[in-house]
């Protein structure tokens, strides 16, 4: 399997010029980015589990089994708990 890195562009044009203010701005930007990425992990693991490919997702070794299950549970909760898994995946 060949993996490619997606092209990601982050706009720093509105970052403050003052170094201390920039550090605070970057901290907030990182928190926002991490929150959005976490949501995408949740959806991806949930969809993998829903489609019966959760083991294949775990085999990628991107996260521990515990973390991947936490992502699926969080997404299931966000969707109003439509799925009832016994966690034997």
C-alpha positions in Angstrom: 0.0 0.0 0.0 1.3 3.4 -0.9 0.3 6.4 1.2 0.6 10.0 0.2 0.5 13.0 2.4 -2.5 15.3 1.7 -1.7 18.8 0.7 -2.6 20.9 3.6 -2.5 24.7 3.6 -2.8 26.7 6.8 -3.4 30.4 6.6 -1.1 32.2 9.0 -1.7 35.6 7.4 -3.8 36.8 10.3 -1.3 35.7 13.0 0.0 38.6 15.1 3.5 39.9 14.5 4.3 40.3 18.1 6.0 37.0 19.2 4.1 36.6 22.5 0.8 37.4 20.9 1.7 35.0 18.0 2.4 32.2 20.5 -1.0 32.7 22.1 -2.6 32.8 18.6 -0.8 29.6 17.6 -1.9 27.9 20.7 -5.5 28.7 19.9 -5.1 27.7 16.3 -3.6 24.3 17.3 -6.5 23.6 19.7 -9.0 24.4 16.9 -7.1 22.2 14.4 -6.8 19.3 16.9 -10.5 19.5 17.6 -11.4 19.3 13.9 -9.0 16.4 13.3 -10.3 14.5 16.3 -13.8 14.8 14.8 -12.5 13.4 11.5 -10.8 10.5 13.3 -14.1 9.8 15.1 -16.1 9.7 11.8 -13.5 7.6 10.0 -13.2 4.9 12.8 -17.0 4.9 13.2 -17.5 4.4 9.4 -14.8 1.7 9.4 -16.6 -0.1 12.2 -20.0 0.3 10.6 -18.7 -1.2 7.4 -17.1 -4.1 9.1 -13.5 -2.9 8.5 -12.6 -1.9 12.0 -9.9 -4.6 12.3 -8.4 -3.3 9.0 -8.4 0.2 10.5 -6.7 -1.1 13.7 -4.1 -2.8 11.5 -3.0 0.6 10.3 -1.6 1.2 13.8 -2.6 4.8 13.8 -4.1 4.6 17.3 -4.3 2.0 20.0 -7.4 -0.2 20.1 -8.6 1.6 23.2 -8.3 5.0 21.5 -10.0 3.8 18.3 -12.9 2.4 20.3 -13.1 5.7 22.1 -13.4 7.5 18.8 -16.2 5.2 17.7 -18.1 5.6 21.0 -17.7 9.4 20.8 -19.1 9.5 17.2 -21.9 7.1 18.2 -22.8 9.4 21.1 -22.6 12.5 18.8 -25.1 10.8 16.4 -27.5 10.0 19.3 -26.4 6.4 19.8 -27.9 4.8 16.8 -25.6 1.8 17.1 -25.6 -0.8 20.0 -22.2 -2.5 19.9 -21.2 -5.0 22.5 -17.6 -3.8 22.0 -16.6 -7.2 20.7 -16.4 -5.3 17.4 
